[in-house]
């Protein structure tokens, strides 16, 4: 196939090009996507047959950034790319969440989507192109897919919505969302914002969807030009329609009765549902059980799903007996753990988060060294989801992609509410001890409580809630569910998480699994979520109405100061010798950063004495000398004409022999001074031309009675002329020689 290229023009004049048929032609589908000097290659390969017994979509999406793309070497000993960074994992998740619901339900072949950034200039963000690249690779392949899709970042900058802003533009945004959608429906939303209203969020979604429609249209044209409109035939399921019908007839009513019972006991519900399926399998002839059991379980899952959904739509009764707007009982407790700087428990129904806060110094900052993102992070949030939280009997391994994604959502929800110029580095850790519902939203609430318990003066407390949706394809019926259960998330059509303060939304995440979700339904879901957030905020504020007045006794104290830029080197010293000495002598931790306004110094210690000592040593270095001020100095060297005294750190002044005592000293030996002596000196003068300092000891001594300062005779009254002196002119001055009367020139 000859290379085929399609160009898309953005409203601001930038262009995106999609090209296929040139690179990676052994893959089922491959495209390169370019915007400016940023280029991604996306490939997709899908097995021809499904694995035995697989009844789900085994999709794996990987996103990788090459350091060479930005002309950089990877860090570390090996100097090569290693495991995926958090940023790469989060980008891959954004793509996965849009693609996964769009594969046919009966397509179960292993499918791998790989997106690699091969070129970048640091101007355009590559993550907003990743979804487009993956979808375009599927579009030019023969893999069955109900797309195409597009993904864009929409940001509000100076009141206007900007699609796929540059890195510099993004710094000015007060709202930033990643939106994934087909031509007809929004499928995924994730982002953060500065307390925006529900109407403003909907306006951003509309702007993003309009831009995505252009991307989808271009992909359809590309697929047609590539001759990829016909998809492969497949048969990944063997079905028995008579068995499906029989399972429905014999199990539906019983499953509906359990759903309608409305028990709050999760384990009772699950055991009861499972018992219906097991009894049906037991009713089969013994010789057919092993063969038909997998089909029965699959058909029964559909029966259970239908029963639960119909019960909600027809009866208004949820699995645990609540109404659609009800929120499960909540209890909270702060200061639960004595060791951490702040701690809290937040329990909502069968979901529980134990969160802690640790306050650290600049040395605890997280160093970021991604391909396009280098810097330091001062607010960290880590989320852990051990298997016992859902009653699973398995070992707890490393942090998974789900934990990184959920932690990132909670991080976005809280980070804008940390006080500006807060001197501490903050780490929030949420351990989920029990889960049946949104544990990420429990993390937001527990994180808020723990921050307030730690004495962090948050701008405003934040709460979060997860919303669900049940729709009926055969009728306009739908039900919006507040505070969804895990089963309602699994069986429903939408998982919509919203966090915010009393004044607006701070973060959101949405995954939609159905077609034709209107903006009217989205608006109702947002408003219902707002009511739920306010209810939870009321409980948070009853638990802890305001942040602690002061930090707990074991929290390190931090004092900051700003010094002139030219004095940074003096505080650090050669090879860091001075700053290390300050830390060793005072016991405080001292860090210094060069910023636009000067040097930003942070002094931290467990007690005030150590901080005061360190500040005194720093002030002695950065303090500017003042004429007339008295200093305690150290004699550094003795000369014939006086001594050099270090009266301030790294500042030496001349103590002339005539300024040591009121009486005349014949030589420095008579002064009694020696190197290392501590002396009190007064700064008499700072030479404005040379910057040299003139010191005096005698100025601090009482003047002897009758002392007369020796006077130097005027130049014209200096006694008789000595032999050899040139004759003086009238007025006592020497006569000038004539230029031509200087005698013979010497050899």
N, C-alpha and C positions, 0 to 999 in steps of 0.2 A: 504494500500500500504506500502510495506517495504521501509525503507529509501534507497534512491539512491544518490550516490555521484559522482561528476565529478571533476577532478583536472586539472587546467591549469597552465602551467609553464611559467613564464615570462623570457625574455632574461637574466636578471641579476641573475637568480637562485631562486627568490622568487616564491611562488605558491599561486594560488587562488583556493579555493574549493567551489563548489556549491552543496548544499545538499537539497533534498526535501523528503517529506514523514515522517518527524520526528516532526516538530513543526507546529502549527496552521492549523490542517488538516480540519477544518470546512470551511476555505476560499476556493474560487474557485481555487486559486493557491498560494503556499507559498514556499519560499526557504530561506535558510540562506547562506550568502556569507561570507567567511573568507579569510583574508590575514594577516598573522602574528597573532597578538592578537587583530586585528580589526574584529568585526563581525556585520553584518547587517542582519535584518530579513525583507523580503519584502513580503507583501500579496496583493492579488488583488481579489476583489469581484465585480461582475457585475450583475445587475438586469436581470431577465428573459425577462421582457417586457419593452418597452419604455414608457415614460410618454405621456399623451395625448397632441397632437399638437407639440411635440418636433421634430425639423428637423435638429438638430445639434448633435455633440458628447459631452454629458455631462460628461466629464472626470475631476476628481479631484485627484491631486497628492500631498501627504503630506510627508515631510521628517522631522524626529524628532530625536534629540540626547538626550539620558539619561545621566544625570550627574553621575549616579552610574557607567556608562560605564568606566569612568576614575577615579573612587573612590573619587568623589567630592560631596559635598553638594551644592544644588542650593542656590543662594543668595536670598536676600529679606526676608520679614517677614514670609511668608508662608512656605519657604523651600521646595518648589516643583516646577516642571517645569511649566512654564506659557505659554504665547502666543509665537508663532514662532518667532525666532530671524531673523534678516536680512540674516544671513548666511544660516539658514534652508530654508527660502523662496527662496533664490537664487539657492540653490541646488535643491529644488523641481521644480523650473522653468526650470532648465537645463534638467531634466528628462521629464517633460511635453512636452517641445518643440520637443523632438525627438519622443515620443510615439504618440502624437495626430494625426499627418498626416497619421499614419500607420493603424488606424482602418478603416474598410470598410466605404465608404461614406454613406451607408444606415443603419449603425449600430448606434442606438440612445439610448441605454440603459444606465442608470446611472452606471458609473464605478468608483471605488475608488481604488487607489493604495496607500498603506501606507508602508513607508520604515522607519525602526527604527534602530538606532545604539545602540546596547546593550553592546558592549565591544570595548575598544580602548586603545592603549598604547602610543598615541602621536607620533608614528613613521610614520605610513602610513596614508595618508589622506583618510577619509571615503567617501568624496563626489565623488571621481572617481569610486567608487564601486556601487553607488546608481543606476545609469542607468542600469548596468549589473543585479543587483538584481531585479529591477522592470521588466525588460524584461524576465528574467528567470522565474519569477512568472507567467507571461503571457504565457510563452512557455509551462509550465507544466499544464496550465489550459485548459478549453474547450472554452475560450473566443476567438472569431474571432480576429485575429491580424496578420497583414502582416509583421511580424518581423522574427526572433529576431533582436535586436539591441545590440550594445555595446557602452559604453562610456569610454574614457580614457583621462587622462591628459598627454599631451606631453610637455616636457620642454627641452630647449637647454641649456646644462651645459658644459662649456669648449669646445664649438663647436660641441658637440655630442647630439643627440636626446635621451632623456630618457623617457620611458613610466612609468606613475604612480610613479613619484619620491617621496621620503620621504620628510617630512617637512624640514629636514636639507638640503637636496639636493636642494629643491626648492628655498632656500635663495640665491643660487649661480646662478640661471637661469636668462638669459637675454631675454627669450621668454617663455611664458606659455600659453597653449591653452587647453580648454576642447573641445573634439570632439566627437560627437555622429553620428553613422552611422549604416546602415544595411550592409550585406555582400557585396552588390553591390554599394551602394550610400552613400555619406556623406549627413547627414540630418541637422546637427547643429554644429556651431562653435562659441566659445566665448573665448576671452583671451586678454592678454596685452603683450607688448614687448618693447624693447629699440630700436625704430627706425629701424626696419628691412625692408628689401626689399621685393617686391612682390614674387620674386623667393624663398626667404628663407621661407616665409609663406607657399607657396605651398609645399615645401619640408617637412615642419612640418606636413601638412595635409596628405601627402602620408605616412609618418612614422606612424602616428596615425591610419590611415585606415588599414594598414597592421596588426597592433596589434588587431584591432577590429574584423577583419576576423576570427582570432583564437577564440575570445570570442563567436562569432556567431556560429561557427562550434560546439563548446562545448555545447551550448544550444540546438542545433538541436539533438545532440546525447543524451542529458539529457531528452528531450521531448520524444524521441523514446523509451528510456529505461523506462520512466514513463507511456508509453502508451497514451500520450496526443497529438497524431498527428491528431486526428479527432476533429473538432471544432463543437460547438453547432449550430443547425439550428435556424434561427430567421426570423421574418418578421416584420420589424419596419416601413415600408412604404406601403401605399396603393396608387397605381398609376393608372392613366388613360392615356394610351398611345395615344389615339385619341386626348384627350385634349392637351397633350404635343405637339403633331404635329401641332395642330391648333394654339396654342400660338406661336409656332416658325414661322409658315407661315405668320401670320398676324402682328407680332410684330418685327421680325428680321430686316427688311429693315428700319423701322422707328428708331429703336435703333441704327443701323449702321450709319444713317444720323446724329444723334445727336453726336455720337462718332467722326465722321468725321468733324463735325462743328468746333471742336477745340476751344471751349469757355473757357476762363480763369476764368469765374464766376462759382464757385463750386455750388452755390445754384440754378442757372439757369439750370445747367446740371442735378442736382438731381431732380428738379421739372419736367423737361422735360421727364426724364426717368420714373419717377413715374406716370406721366400723361398717358403714353402709357399703363401701366399696369391697371390703374384705368379705362381707356376708354374700355379696353377689358372686364374687369369685368362687367362694365355697359352694355356691349352688350349682356351679357348672359341673358337668361330668368330669370325673377325676382325670380321664385321659386327655381332656381339652384344656385343663386349667393352666398348665405351664405355657402352652402356645398362645392362649387368648388373654392371659393376665396383663401383658403390656398394653394391648388394645383396650381392655376394660378400664385400666387406670387412666389412659388418655381420654377415653370417652366420658368417664366419670368426672374428670377434671372440668370438662366442658359443662356437664350437668350442674356441678357445684357452682361454677361461675354464673351460670344462668339463674340458678335459684337465688343466690345472694343478690344479684343485680335486680331481679324482678321484685324481690321482697322490699328492697329500698325504694324502687320506683313506684310500686303499687301500694305498699303498706306504709312507707315512710319510716320503716324500722331497719336499723343497722345491726350488724352482727352482735354488737355488745349491748343492744337495746336502746342506744341513744337516738335522739332526733338528729336531723342533718346539721343543725347549727350548734349542737351541744359539744362542749369541751370536757374531757375526762377530768376527774378530781386531781387537783394539784396541791402538793405540799413542798415547802422549801425550807432550807436551814443553812445559815451562814456560820463561818468560824467553826466548821465541823472538825477540822484537823489542826492540832496545835503547832505543827512544824512549818508548814508552808506560810508564805507571806499573806496569802488570802485563800479561802476555800469555801465551797458551797455545794450543796446537794439540791438538784432540781428533779422532782419526780412528777410525771404527768401520766396517770393511768399506769400502764405496764412499761413505761419508758423512763429510765433513770440515768442521769449524768452526775458523776462526782468530778468537779472541776477544781483546779488549783491555779494560783497565780504566783509567779516568782518575779521579783523585781531585781534587775541587775544593772551593772555599769556598762560603759561603752565597750569594755573588753568582752562583753557577752553578746554583742551584735552578731547577727548571722551574715556571713560574707557570701554575696552572690557572685558567681563567676560562670554565668551561662554565655552562650555565643554572643547574644545581643544585649544581655542585661548584666551589667557589672555594678556592684554597689553594696550597700549594707542595709539590713532590715532590722528595725528596732521593735516591731510588734510581731510576735510569733504566736501561732495557735496550732496545737497538735491534737489530733483526734484519734482515739484508740477504740477499737471495736472487738473485744475478745469473744471467742466462741461461746463462753458460758452465758453471755448476755441474752442469747436466744435458746439456751438449753442444749446446745450442740456439744457432743462428746468428741472433741478433736483438739489437737495441739494448737497453741497460739504461735504463729509464725511472724515474719516481718510485716511491715506496714504494706498494705495492699493499695491498689489503685482507688478502690472505693473509699478507703480511709483518707487518702490524699484529697480526693474530690470533695468529700463531706467537710473535711477540715478547712478546705479553701473557701467554701461557702460561708462557714461560720466566721472565718477570718475577715472576709469582705464585709460581713454584717457589722462587725464590732470596730474595725480599725479606724473608721472616720470619727468615732466617738471618743477616742483617746485624746486627752488634752494636747493642745498645740505646745510645742517646745517642752514636752514632758521629759525631765532629765533621765528617767529610768528606761532601760530596755525591759520590755514586758513579755513574759511567756505565759500563755494560758494552755493548760493541758486538760482535756476532757476525756475521762475514762467512762465508757458506757457500761454500766453494770447490769442493765436490763433493757430490752428493746422489744417493743411492739408498736411501731409508729415511727415518727421522724425523730431520730436521735440527733441529727444535725441541728434541728430547731431546739431540742433540749440543751444542746451544747451552747447555743447562743444565749439562752436564758440563764443557764448555770454559769456561763462565762461572765455575764453581766453581774450576777450576784457575787461571784468571787472577786471581780475587779473592785466592786464597791466595798467588799469586806477588807480588801488589801489597802484601802484608803486612796485608790485612784480616783481623782475628781473627774469622772466621766462627764462629757458635755451633757449627755442625756442617757438614761437606761434604754436598752434595746430588748425587744422580745421577738419571737418568731413562731410561726405556725405553718403546718402543712395542710394543704387543701386537696380534696379529691373531686372527681367528677364521674357520674354514671349517666350514660346517654342510652337512648333507645333508637336504633336505626329505623325502626318501623313507624315511629311516631315522634312528635316534637318534645316528648317527655325528657326531662333531665333532672338530676339532683346534684347539687353542690354540697360536698361534705367537709365540715370543719374538723380539724385534728384527726386525720385519717389513721386507721390501723394498718398494720403491715399487710393483712389480707386485702383490705380495701385498696391499697396501693397496687397490689399484684393483680387484682381482678378489675380494677377501674380503668378509666380512659384518660386520666390526667393526674399528675403529681405536681402540685404547684406550691412551692415554698416561698414565703414572704417574710422578711424581717424588717423591723423599723422601730422608730420612736413614736411618741405621741404626735409628732409633727410631720412624719413622712417616712417613706420607704428607704431603707439603706442597702438592701440586697435582695435578689430574687433568683430563683431557679425553677424552671418549668420544663416538664417532659409531657408531650401530648401523644396519645396512642390512637386517636380516632380522627376521622376526616370531618371537615366541615365545621370546626369549632368557631363560632361567631364571636366577634368582638363584644357583642351584648353579653354573652355568657362569661367571657373573660372579665368584663367590668363587674358583673355580679359577684364573681368569685373573688375579685380583689376587694370589693366593699365588704363581703362577708369575712374575708381574712382580716380586714382592718378591725372589725368588731372583736374578733378573736384575739388579736394582738392587744387591744386595749384591756380586755379581760385579764390576760396574763400579766400585763404591766401593772394592773391594780394589785395583783398578788405579790409581784416582785417588790413593789413599793411598800406594801404592808410588812413584808419580811425585813427589809432594810430601807428605810425612807430616804437615806442620804449616805454618801460615802463616809467612812470613818474620818473623824476630825484629824487624826494623825496616824502615821504608819505604826505597825506593831513594833515592839521594842527590838526584835531581832532583824528588822529590815535595815539594810545598809543606808546610811544617810549620804546624800549627794549635794554638793554645793558647786555651782558653776560660776565661771567668771570669763570675761573677755579681755584680751590683752592686745596691744598693737601688733601688727603683723611682723614688724621688724624685730620684736623681742621673742618670737617663737623659738628661734635658734638658741637664745640665751637660756631659756627654760629647759630645753632638751639637752643642750650641751653636746660636746663631741662624742659621737657614738652612743648618745643617750645617757652619758655619765651623770649629768646633773639631775635629770628627772628620776633616774634609778636611785640616786642618793637620797632624794627627797622622800621616795617611797620607803626606802629602808629605814631612814631615820625617824619618820613620822608614823609609819605603820599604815598609812592611807594608800589607796590606789589612785594614781594620777594619770589621766589621759589627756591628750591635746590634739586638736584638729585644726587645720587651716581652713577658714571659711572666708566668705567675701568681705566680712566686716573686720576680720583680724584672726586672732587665735582663740579658739573655744576650748577652755580648760574645764575638766570635770574632776572633782576631788570626791572620793567616796571612802567611807570607813564606817565601822560599827559603832564608834563613839565620837563625841564632839571634840575631845582633846586632840585626837589624831588629825581630824580635819583642820582644827585651828592651827596646829603646828605646821601642817603642810601648806596651808594658806599663807602663814607668816613667812615661810621660806620662799614661796613663790612671789609674794608681794615684795620681798626684799630684792628679788631679781628684777622684777618688772617696774619697781618704783623708780621714778625719775629723780635724779639728784636735785636738791634745792640749795641755792646759795643762802648762807646764814644758818643752816641746819646742823645740828650736832650728831655725829655718828660714832659708833664704836668700831674701830678698824683694827686690822692686823698688819704689823710691819712685815713687808714682803722682802725688801732688800735695803741695804745700807750703802750709801754712796758718800763721797767726800763732802758734797755740798748739801746733804740731807738724807732723807729716807723716803721710799715709796710705800704708801700705806693703802691696803685694800679696804676702803671704807664702806663699800657695798659689793655684793657678789659680782665679780668680774669687772670691777671699776677701781682703778688705782689712781691715787692723787699724789702730788709732790708735797712732802712736808719739808720745807727748806730749813736749813740749820738755824736761820734767824727767826723761825717761827716755832721753835721748840720751847724756848724759855725766854724770859725778859732779859736776863743777863746775857752778855756776849759769850758764846762758846768758841773756844779756840779750834776745836775739831769735833767730829762726831763721837769720838771715844768719850768726850766729856759729857755727852748727852745721856749716856747709860743705856741707850736703846740697842736692842739686838733683834734679829729676825725672829718672828713668831710672837713678839710681844703684843698684847692687847692694849690699845691706846684710845683715849677719847680725843676726837679731832672735830674742828669746825670747818665747814666748807666755806672758804672766803670768797672764791671767785671761780666761775666757769669761763674759760677763754672762748669767746664767741667765734673766733676764727679757727682755732685748732681743736676745741672741745676738751682741752686739758683742764685738770682740776687742781686748785691751789688750796692746801690745807694748813691748819694752824692748831698747835697745842697751847701756845701761850695765850691765845685769845680766850681760853677757858680758865686761865689762871689769874688770880688777883694781881693787879699792877702794883709793884713795889712803891712805897711812899717816897715821893720826891723824884720818881723816875722821870727822866727826860729823854725823849726819843732823839737819837743822834741825828744831826742835820748835815746834809751834804752841802758843801760850799758851792756858791754859784760858779759857773764856769769861768767867769772873769776874775774871780777872787780866790784863786787856788794857791796862793803863795808865790815865792820867787821862781823864775824860770830856771829849770835845771839845765846843766850843761848838755849840749846835744839837741835841745829842743829847737824847733824852728821858731824864728821870731814871730810874734803874734801881731795881728793888725789891731788897729784901734778898736776898743771894745772887748779886747781879750781874745779875739778869734785869730787863728793862724792864717797868714796871708796865702792866697792861692798862687802857685807858680804859673808863669806863662808857659803855654804848651811848647814853645820853641826854645825855652831857656832851662832845659833840664839836663844840660851837660852832654858830654859825648856818649854815644850809644855803646853799651857794653857788648863785648864779644859774646 
